[in-house]
């Protein structure tokens, strides 16, 4: 259903990003997978036809500008943008310094802004587009011990909603996907971090995240990818400005 469409997925070498990239490619799209680690991107592209690696750092404005220019020159105008790159690190509020705060906001919020901005410059030359932002349930409610992360994920939802209003009635839709805890390397690292901060075992830390998902299991990255693919379906044109929760129940 996406034959001939050019998609770009940031954070596309691992986790949710690579699963979305594979799903889009399977539907016929040419997929540029962007990230900071060339080796991982090359490995991911070698494992699946239709994926094209691009080294790009979403925290560096010039890198994003040049990255999109390279991708567009190689595969044409971007029509699907998945702003997925992000970091998830928690810290008690009073122990945060500005460097910690800025690192998370520059990646999760400003990085998404730069990604979407450059994608829209390309999409505006076409007659169809989809912008997907990977937020989190932390974009819909407060996450204890992770105020910076929570703020960044609330921020991308606000940006998405504003864009959907600015461009209402146009050919591009804007939506956010809000997963709970997904079975990825990020969650594995968070288990170690929570255990260290809280003085509990890693198994107890992991169990606490599992309990946070309403159905009491980790979400598979492929479940998130299936929602992304649905939002990119031409038949989903009336789904715009929405937050799609993937959390095993009501958030």
C-alpha positions as CSV (number, residue, x, y, z in Angstrom):
1,X,0.0,0.0,0.0
2,X,3.0,2.3,0.3
3,X,4.8,1.5,-3.0
4,X,7.0,4.4,-4.0
5,X,6.7,6.3,-0.7
6,X,9.9,7.4,0.9
7,X,9.8,7.1,4.7
8,X,12.4,8.2,7.2
9,X,12.6,6.8,10.7
10,X,14.9,8.3,13.3
11,X,16.4,6.0,15.9
12,X,15.8,3.5,13.2
13,X,18.6,1.0,14.0
14,X,17.1,-0.6,17.1
15,X,14.0,-1.2,19.1
16,X,10.8,0.4,18.1
17,X,12.5,2.2,15.3
18,X,13.7,-0.8,13.4
19,X,10.4,-2.6,13.8
20,X,8.5,0.3,12.3
21,X,11.1,0.6,9.5
22,X,10.6,-3.1,8.7
23,X,6.9,-2.8,8.7
24,X,6.9,0.2,6.4
25,X,9.4,-1.5,4.0
26,X,7.2,-4.6,4.0
27,X,4.3,-2.4,2.8
28,X,6.5,-1.2,-0.1
29,X,8.1,2.0,1.2
30,X,11.7,2.9,0.7
31,X,12.9,3.5,4.2
32,X,15.7,5.6,5.4
33,X,16.8,4.6,8.9
34,X,18.6,7.4,10.7
35,X,20.7,7.3,13.8
36,X,24.1,8.1,15.3
37,X,25.7,4.6,15.2
38,X,26.8,3.8,11.6
39,X,27.7,0.2,12.4
40,X,24.2,-0.6,13.9
41,X,22.5,1.1,11.0
42,X,24.5,-0.9,8.4
43,X,23.8,-4.1,10.2
44,X,20.1,-3.4,10.3
45,X,20.0,-2.5,6.6
46,X,21.9,-5.7,5.7
47,X,19.3,-7.7,7.6
48,X,16.3,-6.4,5.7
49,X,15.9,-5.3,2.1
50,X,14.4,-1.8,1.6
51,X,16.2,-0.2,4.5
52,X,18.8,2.5,3.8
53,X,21.2,3.7,6.5
54,X,21.8,7.4,7.3
55,X,24.1,8.7,10.0
56,X,22.3,11.7,11.5
57,X,22.2,13.2,15.0
58,X,18.8,14.8,15.9
59,X,20.5,17.0,18.5
60,X,22.6,18.7,15.8
61,X,20.6,21.0,13.6
62,X,23.1,21.0,10.7
63,X,23.3,17.2,10.9
64,X,19.5,17.0,10.5
65,X,19.4,19.5,7.6
66,X,22.2,17.7,5.8
67,X,20.8,14.3,6.6
68,X,17.4,15.1,5.0
69,X,19.1,16.6,2.0
70,X,21.1,13.4,1.5
71,X,18.0,11.2,1.9
72,X,15.9,13.3,-0.5
73,X,18.6,13.4,-3.1
74,X,18.9,9.6,-2.9
75,X,15.2,8.5,-2.7
76,X,13.0,11.5,-3.4
77,X,10.7,13.6,-1.2
78,X,9.9,12.2,2.2
79,X,6.3,11.4,2.6
80,X,6.4,9.5,5.9
81,X,8.3,10.8,8.9
82,X,8.6,8.8,12.1
83,X,10.2,10.9,14.8
84,X,11.3,8.1,17.0
85,X,14.8,9.0,18.3
86,X,14.8,9.6,22.0
87,X,16.4,8.8,25.4
88,X,14.7,7.6,28.5
89,X,16.6,8.3,31.7
90,X,15.1,9.0,35.1
91,X,16.3,11.1,38.0
92,X,14.7,12.5,41.1
93,X,13.7,16.1,40.4
94,X,15.9,17.8,43.0
95,X,18.9,15.9,41.8
96,X,18.6,17.2,38.2
97,X,21.0,19.7,36.9
98,X,20.5,21.8,33.8
99,X,22.9,19.6,31.7
100,X,20.7,16.5,32.5
101,X,17.5,18.4,31.7
102,X,18.9,19.9,28.5
103,X,20.2,16.6,27.2
104,X,16.8,14.9,27.4
105,X,14.9,17.9,26.1
106,X,17.3,18.5,23.2
107,X,17.0,14.9,22.1
108,X,13.3,14.1,22.7
109,X,11.7,17.5,22.0
110,X,14.0,19.7,20.0
111,X,15.3,16.7,18.1
112,X,11.7,15.8,17.1
113,X,11.0,19.4,16.1
114,X,14.1,19.5,13.8
115,X,13.1,16.1,12.3
116,X,9.5,17.1,11.6
117,X,10.5,20.6,10.3
118,X,12.9,19.2,7.7
119,X,10.5,16.5,6.8
120,X,7.7,19.0,6.1
121,X,10.0,21.0,3.8
122,X,10.1,17.9,1.7
123,X,6.5,16.8,2.1
124,X,5.2,20.2,1.0
125,X,6.4,19.3,-2.5
126,X,4.1,16.3,-2.5
127,X,0.3,15.7,-2.2
128,X,0.3,13.3,0.7
129,X,2.1,12.8,4.0
130,X,2.2,11.2,7.4
131,X,4.0,12.5,10.4
132,X,4.2,10.1,13.4
133,X,5.8,11.0,16.7
134,X,6.7,8.3,19.1
135,X,5.8,9.7,22.5
136,X,5.0,7.6,25.6
137,X,2.3,7.1,28.2
138,X,4.6,9.6,30.0
139,X,3.3,12.2,27.5
140,X,-0.2,11.7,29.0
141,X,0.5,11.4,32.7
142,X,3.3,12.1,35.1
143,X,6.0,9.4,35.4
144,X,7.5,9.2,38.9
145,X,11.2,9.9,39.0
146,X,11.3,11.1,35.4
147,X,10.2,14.7,35.3
148,X,12.5,15.7,32.4
149,X,11.4,12.7,30.3
150,X,7.8,13.4,31.1
151,X,8.1,17.0,30.1
152,X,9.7,16.1,26.8
153,X,7.0,13.6,26.0
154,X,4.2,16.0,26.9
155,X,6.0,18.5,24.7
156,X,6.0,16.4,21.5
157,X,2.3,15.8,21.9
158,X,1.7,19.5,22.2
159,X,3.7,20.1,19.1
160,X,1.9,17.4,17.2
161,X,-1.5,18.8,18.2
162,X,-0.5,22.3,17.1
163,X,0.7,21.1,13.8
164,X,-2.5,19.2,13.1
165,X,-4.4,22.4,13.7
166,X,-2.1,24.6,11.7
167,X,-2.4,22.3,8.7
168,X,-6.0,21.1,9.1
169,X,-7.5,20.1,5.8
170,X,-4.2,19.6,4.1
171,X,-2.7,16.4,2.7
172,X,-0.5,15.7,5.8
173,X,-1.7,14.1,9.1
174,X,0.0,14.3,12.4
175,X,-0.4,11.7,15.2
176,X,1.5,10.5,18.3
177,X,1.9,6.9,19.4
178,X,2.1,6.5,23.2
179,X,3.4,3.1,24.3
180,X,3.8,1.9,27.8
181,X,6.9,-0.2,28.6
182,X,8.1,-2.0,25.5
183,X,10.5,-5.0,25.4
184,X,13.6,-3.1,24.1
185,X,17.1,-2.4,25.2
186,X,16.0,0.9,26.7
187,X,13.7,-0.9,29.2
188,X,16.5,-3.3,30.0
189,X,18.8,-0.4,30.8
190,X,16.0,1.3,32.8
191,X,15.7,-1.8,35.0
192,X,19.3,-1.5,35.9
193,X,18.9,2.2,36.6
194,X,15.8,1.8,38.8
195,X,17.4,-0.9,40.7
196,X,20.5,1.2,41.5
197,X,18.5,4.3,42.4
198,X,15.9,2.5,44.5
199,X,18.1,-0.1,46.2
200,X,16.1,-3.1,44.9
201,X,17.0,-6.0,42.7
202,X,16.9,-5.8,38.9
203,X,14.1,-8.4,38.8
204,X,12.1,-6.3,41.2
205,X,12.7,-3.2,39.0
206,X,11.7,-5.0,35.9
207,X,8.5,-6.4,37.6
208,X,7.6,-2.8,38.6
209,X,7.6,-1.8,34.9
210,X,5.7,-4.8,33.9
211,X,3.0,-4.0,36.5
212,X,2.7,-0.5,35.0
213,X,1.4,-1.9,31.8
214,X,-2.3,-2.6,32.4
215,X,-2.2,-6.1,31.0
216,X,0.9,-7.0,33.1
217,X,3.4,-7.8,30.4
218,X,5.9,-5.9,28.3
219,X,4.7,-4.7,25.0
220,X,6.3,-6.1,21.8
221,X,7.9,-3.6,19.5
222,X,6.0,-5.2,16.7
223,X,2.8,-4.1,18.3
224,X,3.8,-0.5,18.1
225,X,4.9,-1.0,14.5
226,X,1.5,-2.4,13.5
227,X,-0.1,0.8,14.8
228,X,2.4,3.0,12.9
229,X,1.6,1.0,9.7
230,X,-2.1,1.6,10.2
231,X,-1.6,5.3,10.7
232,X,0.3,5.4,7.4
233,X,-2.5,3.6,5.5
234,X,-4.2,6.0,3.0
235,X,-7.5,4.9,4.5
236,X,-6.5,6.5,7.9
237,X,-6.7,10.0,6.4
238,X,-9.3,11.1,9.0
239,X,-7.1,10.1,12.0
240,X,-5.3,13.4,12.7
241,X,-4.1,15.1,15.9
242,X,-4.6,11.9,17.9
243,X,-2.6,10.2,20.7
244,X,-2.8,6.4,20.3
245,X,-2.2,4.6,23.6
246,X,-0.5,1.2,23.6
247,X,-0.5,0.2,27.2
248,X,-2.7,-2.9,27.6
249,X,-5.6,-0.9,28.9
250,X,-6.7,2.6,29.8
251,X,-3.9,5.0,30.9
